[in-house]
Structure formats: structure tokens, C-alpha cells
Amino acid sequence: MDMQTGEKRIKSSYALLNKITIIFVFIIAVLLFFSKTIYEYNLPAVTLAYPTEDYIVNTLRAEGTVILDGEVDILSGHDGQIELLVEEGSEVKVGDPLFKVTSDNENIEAQMAALEKNKSTLNVTISKLSNDIAYHNASDISSNEIEPLDLTSNDYKIEKLQKSLESEQKELLDTRRLFDEGALALFVLAEQEAVVQNLEAELQQALLDREKAIENHNKKIEDSNKASDNQLRQNSKAIADLNYQLNSARIERDYIDRQLASLSEQLENSGITEILSEYDGRVTVIMDNAKTGRIINKNTLVLSVLPQYSPATVRFNVSDKMDYMVEGDAVLMSINSRRRRDLPGKITKIYYYNQMVTIEAKFDEVIQFSGGEKIEALFERRSQLYPLVIPNSAVREGGRKYLLYIEQVKTGLGYDYIAREIAINVADRDSNNSYIYWLDERGDGLPIIINSDKAVMPGDKVKIISKGEFQR
């Protein structure tokens, strides 16, 4: 009976112990969960995105005026010397010659020679930068060779002292016994005790010397590793700087190639070019800088013709840089006085006059105007499809342009997400997005921070608003 009672008590104790263990594990799990939640609460919350294929779209809003009397401006079309074939007030028909432009071949050839020289210099620079990058990539940066620590002499000395001390300690025990029996004098016991004390001091010093040797060796290894890490960082920075210079040089070389192609086309079409009238009408104005014998540039305004009839033309004067607009681009124009909006049209001319960029556009439909009416326009230029486009909010600057990407690091409580820096070059941009080049081959496929609720610096821990985006 007593045995059964004892067994029941033991089982009851085990059951209670299991319950206590389960409650304890549950409490620990809850504490771990809430500690990580509280820890992550103050971390910057970030939004991620990946570079995508997209267009860069530049737009310009401007106000223009309907040209009075329907005059049409005639541009030179070529660089060279002009010869007028009409006068102000001359009546002209479609196909009548208005003026001739004799291209200056020597000037074109001189420009091409200068560009070819610049391109040759750039090719040398590109080749040198490529070699420098290859050299840095091939550099073997490793820890300075540290010789293995040799403790043989220390260990031999310690072992010898330990054996001597053990022997002298036994001798001391015998000496004390004989002294207690009255067989030895006190000075003999004192001498033996001094021998043991000296050996103990020597052994203690030998052990300290061994620890000091290990400490000094570890310090050498630590210093060597720090030096190697510093070398590695310097090498990585040098490669990023060289890549930036290389991409800049390639972009400049591409621009020179486009200039050479344009000049080559001018050279092929050089000689005497005759500009013909496209309208039946009357020559109204001949510009002072376009008199016979003057040297003019391409797209210089030469004269104006008043056609017997032509669609309405709107003239816009803007101060913005207009490299992204070309003749033939679409434009949407609004006539607010008539409550007509977003009427389609096309750019017919772009030229420079009185230090301003002048754009002329025509409506696709025929609209009757009294002249002088104000027109609002939205000009839009769409790029080719670019492979790596990212929101402007992702582009950061600190001496050079860079992005922050996310590195996932496994910890005992799950994962930490660390912001890391990667260098880029911006090749084109509009008000919303940027087309980028990677300056680091690691760039492809990285999740990029495009927004955050707090400032984020390289190396900061962050929390991701949508982790699904990170699993791409």
C-alpha cells in the first residue's frame, strides 16, 4: 500500500514538473517574440523595388502665341555661306529657290579631326582604365604571413620546473618529518623551503611568459587582419572609382561618335544646297544676320514667307534646355479662351533666337484664328526602352551617386535586414525616374530601398514593409 502511494506521489511530481517546464518554455518564447517585436519597432521601415525596363519621359509646359498673318519662318538647314535669291516683298511659288548655302568643308573637316583626336585620347583612357580594373580585380590581398607560434622551449622549461618542484616538494615533506623527530636542524628545513619557494616562483614566471607569448602572437594576427581588411576596402573603393571613370569615358566617346556621324552626314551633303519655297506667297522679312555673303550656322532663321494659306502656327519661347525635343515630336495644345483642351499637334521647328529656344508647332486640324491668341502646350519626349530604371527617390548622393540594397542576415531569432551601399552612374532621368548603370557587377537582382520613414545609412538595420518583395 505504501509503495502504491509512493508511486502515485512520484507520478504526480513528474506531471507537475512537466507542466512547470511547458509554462516556462511558453513564457520564454513569448518574451523572445515581444523582445524582437519591440526591438524592430524603432527600426526604419523601408519599401523595396527592383530596377525594371521602362522609358524616361521628359515633359515641358509652355505658353505660346499664334503667329499673326500665318508667316512661315525658313531656316538655313546647313552650316556655310549664304546667298539670297529673293528680296523682301518678292512673290514666290512652290518650288522657287529662296537662297543657297555653300557648306564650309574645311570647317567640317577641322571639327571632325578635333573630335577624332579627342576620341583617340578617350580610347587610350578607356584601355588604361580597363587594365587598371583588371589589375585590381586580380590583386591577391591576403593577410601578411605570420609564422606559427613555437612554444616548444616554453613548454620544455615549464615541464622541467614542474618535475623539479614535485621532487623538491617530496624532499621538503621528508625534511619536515625528520625535523619534527629532532633528526635535523632548523636551518636545513629553512634551506629546503627556500628551494621550493624559488622553484614555485620560477614556474609561475614561466607560465606568465608562455601566456604573454600567446597574447603577443594573437595581437600580431589581429593587426595583420586589420591591415588586410583596410587593404581590401581600399581596393574595392579603387575599383568602384575606376568603373565610374570608365563608364563616364564610354558615355563621352558615344557622344563624340554621334557628333562625328552628324558631321559626316553634313560632309556627304556638302557643296551648294538650294532651299526651295514650300508655299505660294510673299517674302516678308529677311533677317539681318542672313544677308548674302554671311557665314551662318545650321538652323539659323533666314527669312519669313507669308503663304496665301497655311494651317495656324504657334510659337513658344522657352529658356529650358531642349536637347530632348526634336522636330516631329507630338505636342498637346489647349486654347483656354475657347475651352478646347489637349488638341494634338506636332513640332515643326526648333531654333535659337535672342538667346532663347524657340519652338514652333502646328495643330493637326485646321483652326481659324484672329491672331495673337494664347496657347498652352505640353511637350513630351519619350526615350528608348531602358533596361535599368529606378525611382529617383532611390538615388542617393554622398560624393558620388549610390543606391542602398538589402542584405538578409540569419540570426538566432530569425533574420536581420541590413542596408548596404552600391555605386551607380545615372545616364538619363526625368522628374520621376532615373536610368542607371551599375558600377559594381553585384548589382543585378538586388532589392533596392526606394523609400523609408526614417533616414537610412549604409550598415543600418531596417524592417521591410512588404517581405514578399524581398523573396523575389
C-alpha positions in Angstrom: 0.0 0.0 0.0 2.8 2.3 0.9 4.6 1.5 -2.4 1.5 2.4 -4.4 1.1 5.7 -2.5 4.8 6.5 -3.2 4.5 5.7 -6.9 1.4 8.0 -7.1 3.3 10.8 -5.5 6.3 10.3 -7.9 3.9 10.4 -10.9 2.2 13.4 -9.6 5.6 15.2 -9.1 6.6 14.3 -12.7 3.3 15.7 -14.1 3.7 18.9 -12.1 7.3 19.2 -13.3 6.2 18.8 -16.9 3.6 21.5 -16.5 6.1 23.8 -15.0 8.6 23.1 -17.9 5.9 23.8 -20.5 4.8 27.0 -18.8 8.5 28.1 -18.5 9.2 27.4 -22.3 6.0 29.2 -23.3 7.0 32.3 -21.2 10.5 32.3 -22.7 9.0 32.1 -26.3 6.6 35.0 -25.6 9.4 37.1 -24.1 11.6 36.4 -27.2 8.8 37.2 -29.5 8.0 40.5 -27.8 11.6 41.4 -27.3 12.2 41.1 -31.1 9.0 43.0 -31.8 9.9 45.8 -29.5 13.5 45.9 -31.0 12.1 46.1 -34.5 9.5 48.8 -33.6 12.0 51.7 -33.8 13.9 50.4 -36.9 13.4 52.4 -40.2 10.6 50.9 -42.3 11.6 50.6 -45.9 10.0 49.9 -49.2 11.8 47.8 -51.8 11.8 47.6 -55.6 13.9 46.1 -58.3 15.1 48.1 -61.4 12.8 47.5 -64.3 12.6 48.1 -68.0 10.9 51.5 -68.6 11.0 54.8 -70.5 12.4 58.1 -69.4 9.8 60.7 -70.3 10.7 64.4 -70.3 7.9 67.0 -70.5 7.7 70.7 -70.8 4.8 73.1 -70.3 4.9 76.4 -72.0 2.7 79.2 -73.2 2.8 80.4 -76.8 1.2 82.8 -79.2 -0.5 82.2 -82.6 1.7 83.8 -85.3 0.0 86.7 -86.9 -0.7 86.6 -90.7 0.3 83.0 -90.9 4.0 83.8 -91.6 6.3 80.8 -92.0 10.0 81.0 -90.9 12.6 79.4 -93.3 15.7 78.0 -91.7 19.2 77.6 -93.2 19.3 73.8 -92.8 23.1 73.8 -93.2 26.3 75.5 -92.0 28.1 77.6 -94.5 28.0 80.8 -96.6 24.6 82.1 -97.7 23.5 83.6 -101.0 20.0 85.2 -101.1 18.0 84.6 -104.3 14.9 86.8 -103.3 14.2 90.1 -101.7 11.7 91.3 -99.1 8.4 91.6 -101.0 9.3 89.0 -103.6 6.3 86.9 -104.8 7.3 83.2 -104.8 5.6 79.9 -105.9 6.1 76.4 -104.6 9.5 75.1 -105.7 11.0 78.6 -106.3 14.6 78.9 -104.9 14.9 81.2 -101.9 18.6 81.1 -101.1 21.7 78.9 -101.4 24.1 77.7 -98.7 27.7 76.8 -99.6 29.0 74.4 -97.0 32.4 75.1 -95.4 34.1 71.7 -95.9 37.3 72.8 -94.3 35.5 73.8 -91.1 33.6 70.5 -91.0 36.8 68.5 -91.6 38.6 70.5 -88.9 35.8 69.8 -86.4 35.9 66.1 -87.3 39.7 66.0 -86.9 39.4 67.6 -83.4 36.7 65.1 -82.5 38.8 62.1 -83.8 41.7 63.3 -81.7 39.5 63.5 -78.6 38.1 60.1 -79.4 41.7 58.6 -79.7 42.6 60.1 -76.3 39.4 58.6 -74.8 40.2 55.2 -76.3 43.6 55.3 -74.6 42.0 56.4 -71.3 39.4 53.6 -71.6 42.1 51.0 -72.3 44.1 52.2 -69.3 41.1 52.2 -67.0 40.1 48.7 -68.2 43.7 47.4 -67.5 43.7 49.1 -64.0 40.4 47.5 -63.2 41.7 44.1 -64.3 44.8 44.6 -62.2 42.8 45.5 -59.1 40.4 42.5 -59.6 43.4 40.2 -60.0 45.2 41.6 -56.9 45.7 38.9 -54.2 45.1 40.8 -51.0 45.6 38.4 -48.1 46.8 38.6 -44.5 50.5 39.1 -44.0 52.2 35.8 -43.4 52.5 35.3 -39.6 54.9 32.5 -38.6 53.2 29.8 -36.3 53.9 30.3 -32.6 56.6 28.0 -31.4 56.1 27.2 -27.6 58.5 24.2 -27.6 61.1 25.9 -25.4 58.5 27.4 -23.0 56.7 24.1 -22.6 60.1 22.2 -22.0 61.1 24.7 -19.4 57.7 24.5 -17.6 57.8 20.7 -17.7 61.3 20.7 -16.3 60.4 23.1 -13.5 57.2 21.1 -12.6 59.2 17.9 -12.3 61.9 19.7 -10.2 59.2 21.3 -8.0 57.5 17.9 -7.5 60.7 16.3 -6.5 61.7 19.1 -4.1 58.3 19.2 -2.5 58.6 15.5 -1.7 62.1 16.2 -0.3 60.6 19.0 1.8 58.0 16.6 3.3 60.8 14.2 4.3 62.8 17.1 5.8 59.9 18.3 7.9 59.3 14.8 9.2 63.0 14.4 10.2 62.9 17.9 11.8 59.8 17.0 13.8 61.7 13.9 15.0 64.6 16.0 16.0 67.0 14.5 13.5 67.7 17.7 11.5 68.5 21.3 12.4 66.1 24.2 11.7 68.4 25.8 9.1 68.3 22.6 6.9 64.5 22.8 6.9 64.7 26.5 6.0 67.1 25.9 3.1 64.7 23.2 1.7 61.7 25.5 2.0 63.7 28.3 0.2 64.5 25.9 -2.7 60.7 25.0 -3.1 59.7 28.7 -3.0 62.3 29.6 -5.6 61.1 26.8 -7.9 57.4 27.9 -7.4 58.4 31.5 -8.4 60.3 30.3 -11.5 57.4 28.1 -12.5 54.9 30.9 -12.1 57.1 33.3 -14.2 57.5 30.6 -16.9 53.7 30.2 -17.1 53.3 34.0 -17.4 55.9 34.1 -20.1 54.0 31.5 -22.1 50.7 33.4 -21.8 52.5 36.6 -22.8 53.9 34.9 -25.9 50.5 33.7 -26.9 49.0 37.2 -26.3 51.7 38.8 -28.4 51.2 36.3 -31.2 47.4 36.8 -31.3 47.9 40.6 -31.3 50.2 40.2 -34.4 47.4 38.2 -36.1 44.8 40.8 -35.2 46.9 43.7 -36.5 47.6 41.7 -39.7 43.9 41.0 -40.3 43.1 44.7 -39.7 45.7 45.7 -42.3 44.3 43.2 -44.8 40.7 44.4 -44.3 41.8 48.0 -44.8 43.7 47.0 -48.0 40.5 45.2 -49.2 38.3 48.2 -48.6 40.8 50.5 -50.4 40.9 48.1 -53.3 37.1 47.9 -53.6 36.9 51.7 -53.5 39.5 52.0 -56.1 37.6 49.5 -58.4 34.4 51.5 -57.9 36.1 54.8 -58.8 37.7 53.3 -61.8 34.4 51.8 -63.0 32.8 55.3 -62.6 35.6 56.9 -64.7 35.3 54.1 -67.3 31.5 54.5 -67.8 31.9 58.3 -68.0 34.6 57.9 -70.6 32.4 55.5 -72.6 29.4 57.8 -72.5 31.6 60.7 -73.7 33.0 58.6 -76.5 29.5 57.6 -77.6 28.5 61.3 -77.7 31.6 62.0 -79.9 30.5 59.2 -82.2 27.1 60.8 -82.6 28.8 64.1 -83.4 31.1 62.5 -86.0 28.1 60.8 -87.6 26.3 64.1 -87.9 29.3 65.9 -89.3 30.0 63.0 -91.7 26.4 63.4 -93.0 27.0 67.1 -93.4 30.2 66.4 -95.3 28.4 64.0 -97.7 25.8 66.6 -98.3 28.3 69.4 -98.6 28.6 71.7 -101.5 25.9 74.1 -102.6 22.4 73.4 -101.2 19.4 75.3 -102.6 16.5 75.9 -100.3 13.1 76.0 -102.1 9.8 77.5 -101.2 7.1 75.2 -99.9 4.4 77.8 -100.4 2.8 80.2 -102.8 3.2 83.6 -101.1 5.3 86.6 -100.5 8.7 87.1 -98.7 8.0 89.4 -95.8 11.2 89.6 -93.7 14.9 88.8 -94.3 17.0 88.6 -91.1 20.0 91.0 -90.8 22.3 88.2 -89.8 21.4 86.3 -93.0 22.5 88.7 -95.8 24.3 87.4 -98.8 28.0 86.6 -98.0 27.4 85.9 -94.3 28.6 82.7 -92.7 25.6 81.1 -90.9 25.1 78.0 -88.7 22.7 75.2 -89.2 19.0 76.0 -88.4 19.6 79.8 -88.4 16.5 81.8 -89.2 17.0 83.3 -92.7 13.6 84.8 -93.8 9.8 84.6 -93.5 7.2 83.8 -96.1 3.6 84.8 -95.9 1.7 82.0 -97.6 -1.6 82.6 -99.3 -3.0 80.0 -97.0 -1.5 77.7 -94.2 -2.6 76.0 -91.0 -2.2 78.1 -87.9 1.3 78.0 -86.3 2.0 78.6 -82.6 5.4 80.0 -81.4 6.8 79.2 -77.9 9.8 80.9 -76.5 11.4 78.9 -73.6 14.6 79.1 -71.7 14.8 75.4 -70.7 17.4 73.1 -72.1 15.7 71.4 -75.1 18.1 68.7 -76.1 15.5 66.0 -75.7 13.0 67.6 -78.1 13.2 67.2 -81.9 11.2 68.3 -84.9 8.2 66.0 -85.5 7.6 65.3 -81.7 4.0 65.2 -80.7 2.5 68.1 -78.6 -0.9 68.6 -76.9 -2.1 72.2 -77.1 -5.0 73.9 -75.3 -7.0 77.0 -76.3 -8.3 78.2 -72.9 -10.2 81.1 -74.4 -12.3 78.6 -76.4 -12.3 75.9 -73.7 -10.7 73.4 -76.0 -8.0 71.3 -74.4 -5.4 68.7 -75.4 -5.6 69.3 -79.2 -3.0 67.2 -80.9 -0.2 68.8 -83.0 3.5 68.4 -84.0 6.7 70.4 -83.5 7.6 71.8 -86.9 10.8 73.8 -86.0 13.2 74.3 -83.1 15.8 77.1 -83.3 17.7 79.6 -81.2 16.8 83.3 -81.4 17.8 86.1 -79.0 19.3 83.6 -76.5 16.1 81.7 -76.2 14.9 78.3 -77.5 12.0 78.9 -79.9 9.6 76.0 -80.7 7.1 76.2 -83.5 4.1 73.8 -83.7 1.1 73.3 -85.8 -2.3 71.8 -85.0 -3.3 68.6 -86.7 -6.7 70.1 -87.6 -7.3 73.4 -89.4 -8.4 76.1 -86.9 -9.2 79.7 -87.8 -7.6 82.3 -85.6 -7.7 86.0 -85.5 -4.1 86.1 -84.4 -2.4 86.7 -81.1 -4.3 84.1 -79.1 -2.5 82.5 -76.2 -2.0 78.7 -76.4 -0.9 76.4 -73.6 1.1 73.3 -74.6 2.5 70.1 -73.1 5.6 68.9 -74.9 6.6 65.2 -74.3 9.7 63.3 -75.4 9.9 59.5 -74.7 13.2 57.7 -74.6 14.0 54.3 -76.0 13.2 51.4 -73.6 15.9 51.3 -71.0 16.8 48.1 -69.1 17.5 49.5 -65.6 15.1 52.2 -64.4 14.6 53.1 -60.7 12.6 55.8 -58.9 14.5 59.0 -58.2 13.8 58.5 -54.5 16.2 55.6 -54.5 19.2 57.6 -55.8 21.4 58.9 -53.1 24.4 61.2 -53.2 27.5 61.4 -51.0 30.4 62.5 -53.1 29.0 60.1 -55.8 25.7 58.5 -56.6 24.8 55.2 -55.0 21.8 53.0 -54.1 21.0 51.1 -50.9 20.2 47.5 -51.2 19.1 44.9 -48.6 21.3 42.1 -47.3 19.5 39.3 -45.4 21.4 38.0 -42.4 20.3 34.9 -40.4 20.3 35.3 -36.6 19.1 33.2 -33.6 15.7 35.0 -33.7 15.1 34.9 -37.5 16.6 37.3 -40.0 18.1 40.8 -39.8 17.9 43.1 -42.8 21.0 45.3 -43.3 21.2 48.3 -45.7 24.3 48.1 -48.0 25.7 50.6 -50.4 26.3 50.0 -54.2 27.7 52.7 -56.6 25.9 53.6 -59.8 26.0 56.1 -62.6 22.8 58.0 -63.8 22.7 58.1 -67.6 19.3 59.7 -68.1 16.5 60.9 -65.9 13.2 62.7 -65.8 11.1 64.1 -62.9 10.2 60.7 -61.6 12.8 58.0 -62.6 16.5 57.5 -63.4 18.1 55.2 -65.9 21.2 53.8 -64.2 24.4 51.9 -64.9 25.8 49.5 -62.2 29.4 50.3 -61.2 29.6 47.0 -59.4 28.9 43.6 -61.0 26.9 42.6 -57.9 24.1 45.0 -58.9 21.9 42.6 -60.9 18.9 41.2 -58.9 19.4 43.3 -55.7 16.3 44.6 -53.8 16.7 48.4 -53.7 15.4 50.7 -51.0 13.2 53.3 -52.7 11.5 54.8 -49.7 11.8 54.9 -45.9 10.0 56.5 -42.9 13.4 57.5 -41.4 16.9 58.3 -42.6 18.8 55.2 -43.5 22.6 55.0 -43.8 24.8 52.1 -45.1 25.1 49.5 -42.4 21.8 50.3 -40.7 19.3 47.6 -39.7 15.9 48.1 -41.2 12.5 46.5 -41.3 10.8 45.7 -44.6 7.2 46.9 -45.1 6.5 44.0 -47.5 8.8 41.0 -47.1 7.1 39.4 -50.1 9.0 41.8 -52.3 12.3 40.5 -50.8 11.5 36.9 -51.7 11.6 37.7 -55.5 
